[in-house]
Each structure stands twice: as C-alpha cells, then as structure tokens.
Amino acid sequence: MDQRVRVAPMDESFEPVLTEDGSSSLRNLRTGEPMHSLQGAFSESLAISIAALKRSLSLARAPSILSVGLGLAYNEIMSIAFLKRSGIKDFRIVSFEKSALLTKDLLNWIETDRTGGRPYEDIVRRSADFFGLSEEELKREIEEAIRLKKWVIRPALEPETNFGKKFHCLFFDAFSEDTDPELWDETHLENLISKACAKSCVFSTYAAKAVLTRVLKKAGFTLEKRPGFGKKRESTLALRV
C-alpha cells in the first residue's frame, strides 16, 4: 500500500485497501466488501457529499450535519473544508463511527500526533486542494472544530441513540445491508429519520435501495434521481423543506 495512506493496525474485522484514485478505504474481511467504490474512495465521497452540503446551506445559516460511518472521516473533513471555503463559521457536525480503533486513531491524529502516513493526511491534502485551501489552514480548522465541539465524534450508532438536537444534513455512509443489516432495517431507518432529521433536511447516501426510498417518501422527503459512482447505477439524494 502507498505509504501516504496507510492506516493504523485494524482489528480482525477490516483491512485497508487502496482505491484507483489513490485514496484509502477499508474492506470487511467477513463479507469481502469495501466501504467505498474501488474506483475511488475520495472521488466517491465528493460525488455524494458536495450536492448535499450545498443544499444544507439553503436550509440553515448554521448547518448541522450528522455523519454515520466507520471512522475514516471523509465526509467530515470534506464538510469542514467546504464550510471554510463558503465562509461558514457556525456549524455543528456529529459523527457516529463504528470502529473504536479508527476513532481513537483519528482523535490522536487531530489532537496530538499529526504524523504523516495516515489516511487523514491524504484526505486533508485532497480536500484542501479541491476547495482551494492550504493543508495547514484546513488542519487548523479541524483542530478548532474538535476543540470547540463543533465536530463531536461518538461511538457506533445504535437504535436507542439519543441525538438531542436534529440535523439539516445527514450522510448515511454505512456499509451495505450484507455487512450492516441492522442499519438498513426499515424500522431502524424510520427511527433514525424521525429522531435525527430536522423539518428541513437533506439526506445523502451512496446507495439506492427500495426500503430507503420507501422510508424517505413516507417521511415527506422528495427524492432526486442521481447517478451512482463507479459501478453503482444510482445514489440517493433526498430533500425535505
């Protein structure tokens, strides 16, 4: 693996994988499924997140973003870069990350270490370049977001999770139903949207599933037909205003 994007040693459930655009993802060892498209983890994250982020600014001056993922923080780092570039200083990001090991490594990188060779360095470099920022400028924004609790990282999402305040933008970046069946359960999705989504909200994910479409429409969202990334035919972008 390219030394720029090596990850911390994983537990036996996941292994790092390098995708075609040079960015890093993770593969579930039980199912063999990568978390992102092998055509490009960074490129896919950009394709899924940017439209949703732009919509979130039309919904709230101080956007609140919920991200459900594994711990690589693509959506969060991209969001901070996008908001910085857009001149938005007042925001809230809450991440629910499945891997405790990756979460610990991410926080260690942000708060104390900052050594090269981790995937976060590569994600910051790519995000800074895409949004016209310097790497150090973006790193300072990330560090400040953690320090001021504008970005809060929490453990894995559970059915009983209490969100407190609701969100204007939701990135659902979970593994597929094969790997994370509980997250794609219809009751769980209904519960998540009911508890987490503000009255005006944008919901974005790489997937396009009948159960998700059904739940979103039932909750009053309007779905926009969007192409998927790589070999995926469609992705989901839904808006409720």
Solvent accessible surface area in square Angstrom, and as a share of the most:
residue,aa,sasa,rsa
1,M,99,0.44
2,D,49,0.25
3,Q,122,0.54
4,R,113,0.41
5,V,1,0.00
6,R,114,0.41
7,V,19,0.11
8,A,17,0.13
9,P,118,0.74
10,M,34,0.15
11,D,71,0.37
12,E,157,0.70
13,S,49,0.31
14,F,13,0.06
15,E,65,0.29
16,P,50,0.32
17,V,19,0.11
18,L,70,0.35
19,T,7,0.04
20,E,134,0.60
21,D,42,0.22
22,G,17,0.16
23,S,0,0.00
24,S,1,0.00
25,S,0,0.00
26,L,0,0.00
27,R,61,0.22
28,N,9,0.05
29,L,86,0.43
30,R,171,0.62
31,T,51,0.29
32,G,37,0.36
33,E,44,0.20
34,P,33,0.21
35,M,16,0.07
36,H,8,0.04
37,S,9,0.06
38,L,68,0.34
39,Q,56,0.25
40,G,0,0.00
41,A,0,0.00
42,F,14,0.06
43,S,37,0.24
44,E,6,0.03
45,S,6,0.04
46,L,24,0.12
47,A,44,0.34
48,I,20,0.10
49,S,0,0.00
50,I,27,0.13
51,A,26,0.20
52,A,0,0.00
53,L,0,0.00
54,K,122,0.52
55,R,78,0.29
56,S,0,0.00
57,L,52,0.26
58,S,88,0.57
59,L,37,0.18
60,A,18,0.14
61,R,230,0.84
62,A,41,0.32
63,P,0,0.00
64,S,7,0.04
65,I,1,0.01
66,L,0,0.00
67,S,3,0.02
68,V,4,0.02
69,G,13,0.12
70,L,3,0.01
71,G,1,0.01
72,L,3,0.02
73,A,5,0.04
74,Y,6,0.02
75,N,11,0.06
76,E,5,0.02
77,I,0,0.00
78,M,0,0.00
79,S,0,0.00
80,I,2,0.01
81,A,0,0.00
82,F,15,0.06
83,L,0,0.00
84,K,70,0.30
85,R,152,0.56
86,S,49,0.32
87,G,56,0.54
88,I,41,0.21
89,K,170,0.72
90,D,98,0.51
91,F,14,0.06
92,R,58,0.21
93,I,0,0.00
94,V,11,0.06
95,S,0,0.00
96,F,5,0.02
97,E,5,0.02
98,K,79,0.33
99,S,7,0.05
100,A,85,0.66
101,L,71,0.35
102,L,1,0.00
103,T,20,0.11
104,K,147,0.62
105,D,14,0.07
106,L,0,0.00
107,L,51,0.25
108,N,59,0.30
109,W,1,0.00
110,I,3,0.01
111,E,99,0.44
112,T,104,0.60
113,D,51,0.26
114,R,72,0.26
115,T,67,0.39
116,G,48,0.46
117,G,12,0.11
118,R,38,0.14
119,P,1,0.01
120,Y,0,0.00
121,E,27,0.12
122,D,3,0.02
123,I,1,0.00
124,V,0,0.00
125,R,82,0.30
126,R,40,0.14
127,S,0,0.00
128,A,1,0.01
129,D,116,0.60
130,F,113,0.47
131,F,19,0.08
132,G,52,0.50
133,L,24,0.12
134,S,59,0.38
135,E,69,0.31
136,E,94,0.42
137,E,49,0.22
138,L,0,0.00
139,K,19,0.08
140,R,142,0.52
141,E,37,0.17
142,I,1,0.01
143,E,72,0.32
144,E,59,0.27
145,A,0,0.00
146,I,24,0.12
147,R,157,0.57
148,L,90,0.45
149,K,152,0.64
150,K,39,0.16
151,W,3,0.01
152,V,52,0.30
153,I,28,0.14
154,R,80,0.29
155,P,104,0.65
156,A,35,0.27
157,L,15,0.08
158,E,83,0.37
159,P,74,0.46
160,E,132,0.59
161,T,15,0.09
162,N,114,0.58
163,F,18,0.08
164,G,63,0.61
165,K,148,0.63
166,K,97,0.41
167,F,1,0.00
168,H,40,0.18
169,C,0,0.00
170,L,0,0.00
171,F,2,0.01
172,F,1,0.00
173,D,21,0.11
174,A,5,0.04
175,F,4,0.02
176,S,28,0.18
177,E,82,0.37
178,D,109,0.56
179,T,8,0.05
180,D,3,0.02
181,P,72,0.45
182,E,92,0.41
183,L,15,0.08
184,W,4,0.01
185,D,69,0.36
186,E,60,0.27
187,T,97,0.56
188,H,13,0.06
189,L,0,0.00
190,E,56,0.25
191,N,47,0.24
192,L,2,0.01
193,I,2,0.01
194,S,75,0.48
195,K,66,0.28
196,A,0,0.00
197,C,2,0.01
198,A,16,0.12
199,K,170,0.72
200,S,32,0.21
201,C,0,0.00
202,V,0,0.00
203,F,0,0.00
204,S,2,0.01
205,T,2,0.01
206,Y,24,0.09
207,A,11,0.09
208,A,52,0.40
209,K,55,0.23
210,A,78,0.61
211,V,25,0.14
212,L,1,0.01
213,T,41,0.24
214,R,122,0.45
215,V,3,0.02
216,L,0,0.00
217,K,125,0.53
218,K,154,0.65
219,A,33,0.25
220,G,47,0.46
221,F,8,0.03
222,T,93,0.54
223,L,50,0.25
224,E,60,0.27
225,K,179,0.76
226,R,61,0.22
227,P,105,0.66
228,G,19,0.18
229,F,43,0.18
230,G,46,0.44
231,K,176,0.75
232,K,70,0.30
233,R,219,0.80
234,E,72,0.32
235,S,6,0.04
236,T,7,0.04
237,L,3,0.01
238,A,0,0.00
239,L,38,0.19
240,R,49,0.18
241,V,123,0.70
